[in-house]
Amino acid sequence: MIRNTEQFQHNTYDLLVIGGGINGASIAHLAACRGMKVALVEKGDFASGTSSKSTKLIHGGIRYLENLEFDLVYESLRERSIQLQTAPHLVKPLEFVIPVYQGDRRPLWMMRLGVFLYDRLAGKYRIQRHKKLSVQEVCNLEPGINPQGLKGGVMYYDAQMDDARLCLENVLSAAEYGAHVANYVEVLSFIKENGRAVGVKAHDLLGDESFEIRARKIICAAGPWTNELLRIDHPYAKKKVRTTKGIHIVYKGKITQHALLITSKSDKRIFFVIPWMGNSLIGTTDTNYIGDPDDVRVEPADVDYLIAEAKRIFPGLDFGPDKIVATFAGLRPLTRKGGSPTKVSRKHLFHKSVSGIVFVVGGKYTTYRKIAEDCLDKIAKAAYRPPFRLYGGGTIRENPHVVAEHYGLEVPVIRELMEKYGTRYQDVLKLVESDPHGHEKLSEDPPVMMAQVVYSVKVEMARTVQDVVERRLGLCYCPAVPEKCFKTIDEYIQRISEE
Ligand SMILES: Cc1cc2nc3c(=O)[nH]c(=O)nc-3n(C[C@H](O)[C@H](O)[C@H](O)COP(=O)(O)OP(=O)(O)OC[C@H]3O[C@@H](n4cnc5c(N)ncnc54)[C@H](O)[C@@H]3O)c2cc1C
């Protein structure tokens, strides 16, 4: 897919979407499916904002039961089921264990009631029935767990996703339906006629040129940057988004066999330890953030908090510097209703400004499809609602052994391609055959071929090394990837950008 910013200047669009996080990407996707002429611009890389910094769960959100948000939980569980069906390569069921300790804010009976209600709310969307666990069963399931004060536990089911790729696949789907999409294009101001917004002035950060994009409707899905765009629209606009920061630690190796939901001792919040890409994801925090969204970063205090809480449950854990593979921070773009960060609802709403721009506020990743649908219904009721499909979605019918033999590759390589690209894995294999360097192996664990780097750039619009290693292939979270792999990617990107 060629990144072509010139196309924006020769069209008047039905809809311009600002922001290429999950909400902007899915709005563009659904709108293009509905036959609208759509443009989508993103000032960084797609999913470079909050949408690659999440806990990577497609979940009902068991903790929202505590806030009595049954409608939100039900809606999320229904969306979970849709995502499991439409993107089986990126969204997978995950077993959770909740260990309960003496003195925990939520005692065992409450956790048992919680998972019971969760399953009842899920109804036909349930993945599997929850189970009650004795102390011994918890210890057997998670041998490293601290048995002192353990009262028992429960097991329940949710889903895990690849957030950056799920967002990217929505962008690619939008483009496939004819939307014009570009990363590294920043909206600087709105063009107004008789007080109505009819377009934007945008800047291509790679080509260093400015241009106008004209559209009949504008939706702003700028996540944590929403207040900034509200002020660009009107200098005295009231803030609509409240941001709270959440960080994660990627710990080297698997700490647990299952995902664990744990109540912290210091502030009674819930956090997770989750197996992820052969490592463990520990997070998250939830603290008020009032600075510039571009400056959000992990502070030592955030890391100390998570380490202290994880060590309480897994006393044998070594947190030496070589054990922390990566840390990352993101901002939740929440509505301004509610009190403490954890109590603020994760429901979404829309704000229409005087100039007619619709701003998306709040929501969770899990409900992105519903947010897109509600948002589009707000600007134009659809006569036709096409079924929701994703770029690499659908069922893979081929046997990986047969494919591996056909291409002369190892089975784990084919499995990895099927997991990442879904039904589009064959597009990558075509590059293995047609590109002179396509078959070159850059890493064994995980298996990475040069064809994937070429695909990231030529089809998936990666423009920088970070785009490839962080959001297309996730290599920065894999400690076994050799330095030479990163160097080759760097050289390839430089060569391509000079061509
Ligand atoms: C720590 C953490 C953990 C989370 N975990 C989960 C979870 O497990 N499950 C779940 O369901 N939800 C989770 N969430 C919530 C979820 O990640 C967010 O609701 C969702 O990603 C928000 O997406 P978005 O598209 O609104 O924002 P973003 O992904 O931030 O996208 C907004 C985009 O707008 C772009 N932009 C801004 N200004 C401009 C401009 N002027 N011109 C062009 N582009 C612009 C930005 O660069 C950005 O990419 C979590 C959130 C956090 C912070």
The ligand as an SDF file (V2000), in Angstrom:
LIG
                    3D

 53 58  0  0  0  0  0  0  0  0999 V2000
   -2.6520    1.2190   30.7390 C   0  0  0  0  0  0  0  0  0  0  0  0
   -3.8900    0.9570   29.9750 C   0  0  0  0  0  0  0  0  0  0  0  0
   -4.4120   -0.3220   29.9090 C   0  0  0  0  0  0  0  0  0  0  0  0
   -5.5790   -0.5720   29.1940 C   0  0  0  0  0  0  0  0  0  0  0  0
   -6.0150   -1.8510   29.0830 N   0  0  0  0  0  0  0  0  0  0  0  0
   -7.1350   -2.1190   28.4030 C   0  0  0  0  0  0  0  0  0  0  0  0
   -7.5580   -3.4520   28.2200 C   0  0  0  0  0  0  0  0  0  0  0  0
   -6.8680   -4.3930   28.6110 O   0  0  0  0  0  0  0  0  0  0  0  0
   -8.7190   -3.6660   27.5680 N   0  0  0  0  0  0  0  0  0  0  0  0
   -9.4960   -2.6480   27.1110 C   0  0  0  0  0  0  0  0  0  0  0  0
  -10.5720   -2.9100   26.5810 O   0  0  0  0  0  0  0  0  0  0  0  0
   -9.0970   -1.3430   27.2190 N   0  0  0  0  0  0  0  0  0  0  0  0
   -7.9260   -1.0700   27.8310 C   0  0  0  0  0  0  0  0  0  0  0  0
   -7.4810    0.2220   27.9320 N   0  0  0  0  0  0  0  0  0  0  0  0
   -8.2400    1.3000   27.2720 C   0  0  0  0  0  0  0  0  0  0  0  0
   -7.9300    1.3700   25.7560 C   0  0  0  0  0  0  0  0  0  0  0  0
   -6.5840    1.0870   25.5030 O   0  0  0  0  0  0  0  0  0  0  0  0
   -8.2970    2.7440   25.2110 C   0  0  0  0  0  0  0  0  0  0  0  0
   -9.6400    3.0110   25.5210 O   0  0  0  0  0  0  0  0  0  0  0  0
   -8.1420    2.8410   23.6870 C   0  0  0  0  0  0  0  0  0  0  0  0
   -6.8990    2.3580   23.2550 O   0  0  0  0  0  0  0  0  0  0  0  0
   -8.2820    4.3080   23.2600 C   0  0  0  0  0  0  0  0  0  0  0  0
   -8.1530    4.3660   21.8670 O   0  0  0  0  0  0  0  0  0  0  0  0
   -8.2580    5.7540   21.1020 P   0  0  0  0  0  0  0  0  0  0  0  0
   -8.2830    5.4510   19.6510 O   0  0  0  0  0  0  0  0  0  0  0  0
   -9.3830    6.5450   21.6530 O   0  0  0  0  0  0  0  0  0  0  0  0
   -6.9350    6.5610   21.5360 O   0  0  0  0  0  0  0  0  0  0  0  0
   -5.4360    6.4390   20.9790 P   0  0  0  0  0  0  0  0  0  0  0  0
   -5.0320    5.0490   20.7540 O   0  0  0  0  0  0  0  0  0  0  0  0
   -4.5600    7.2390   21.8750 O   0  0  0  0  0  0  0  0  0  0  0  0
   -5.5210    7.1310   19.5670 O   0  0  0  0  0  0  0  0  0  0  0  0
   -5.6320    8.5270   19.3970 C   0  0  0  0  0  0  0  0  0  0  0  0
   -4.7020    8.8920   18.2480 C   0  0  0  0  0  0  0  0  0  0  0  0
   -4.9390   10.2410   17.8310 O   0  0  0  0  0  0  0  0  0  0  0  0
   -3.7130   10.7190   17.3110 C   0  0  0  0  0  0  0  0  0  0  0  0
   -3.7470   12.1820   17.2430 N   0  0  0  0  0  0  0  0  0  0  0  0
   -3.7640   13.0380   18.2930 C   0  0  0  0  0  0  0  0  0  0  0  0
   -3.7690   14.3070   17.8480 N   0  0  0  0  0  0  0  0  0  0  0  0
   -3.7610   14.2500   16.4850 C   0  0  0  0  0  0  0  0  0  0  0  0
   -3.7250   15.2430   15.4620 C   0  0  0  0  0  0  0  0  0  0  0  0
   -3.7020   16.5610   15.7410 N   0  0  0  0  0  0  0  0  0  0  0  0
   -3.6860   14.8450   14.1660 N   0  0  0  0  0  0  0  0  0  0  0  0
   -3.6940   13.5040   13.8390 C   0  0  0  0  0  0  0  0  0  0  0  0
   -3.7030   12.5380   14.7960 N   0  0  0  0  0  0  0  0  0  0  0  0
   -3.7470   12.9010   16.0990 C   0  0  0  0  0  0  0  0  0  0  0  0
   -2.6870   10.1940   18.3060 C   0  0  0  0  0  0  0  0  0  0  0  0
   -1.3700   10.1770   17.7700 O   0  0  0  0  0  0  0  0  0  0  0  0
   -3.2310    8.8090   18.6440 C   0  0  0  0  0  0  0  0  0  0  0  0
   -2.5870    7.7750   17.9170 O   0  0  0  0  0  0  0  0  0  0  0  0
   -6.2770    0.4950   28.5920 C   0  0  0  0  0  0  0  0  0  0  0  0
   -5.7570    1.7880   28.6520 C   0  0  0  0  0  0  0  0  0  0  0  0
   -4.5570    2.0100   29.3140 C   0  0  0  0  0  0  0  0  0  0  0  0
   -3.9700    3.3770   29.3380 C   0  0  0  0  0  0  0  0  0  0  0  0
  1  2  1  0
  2  3  1  0
  2 52  2  0
  3  4  2  0
  4  5  1  0
  4 50  1  0
  5  6  2  0
  6  7  1  0
  6 13  1  0
  7  8  2  0
  7  9  1  0
  9 10  1  0
 10 11  2  0
 10 12  1  0
 12 13  2  0
 13 14  1  0
 14 15  1  0
 14 50  1  0
 15 16  1  0
 16 17  1  0
 16 18  1  0
 18 19  1  0
 18 20  1  0
 20 21  1  0
 20 22  1  0
 22 23  1  0
 23 24  1  0
 24 25  2  0
 24 26  1  0
 24 27  1  0
 27 28  1  0
 28 29  2  0
 28 30  1  0
 28 31  1  0
 31 32  1  0
 32 33  1  0
 33 34  1  0
 33 48  1  0
 34 35  1  0
 35 36  1  0
 35 46  1  0
 36 37  1  0
 36 45  1  0
 37 38  2  0
 38 39  1  0
 39 40  1  0
 39 45  2  0
 40 41  1  0
 40 42  2  0
 42 43  1  0
 43 44  2  0
 44 45  1  0
 46 47  1  0
 46 48  1  0
 48 49  1  0
 50 51  2  0
 51 52  1  0
 52 53  1  0
M  END
$$$$
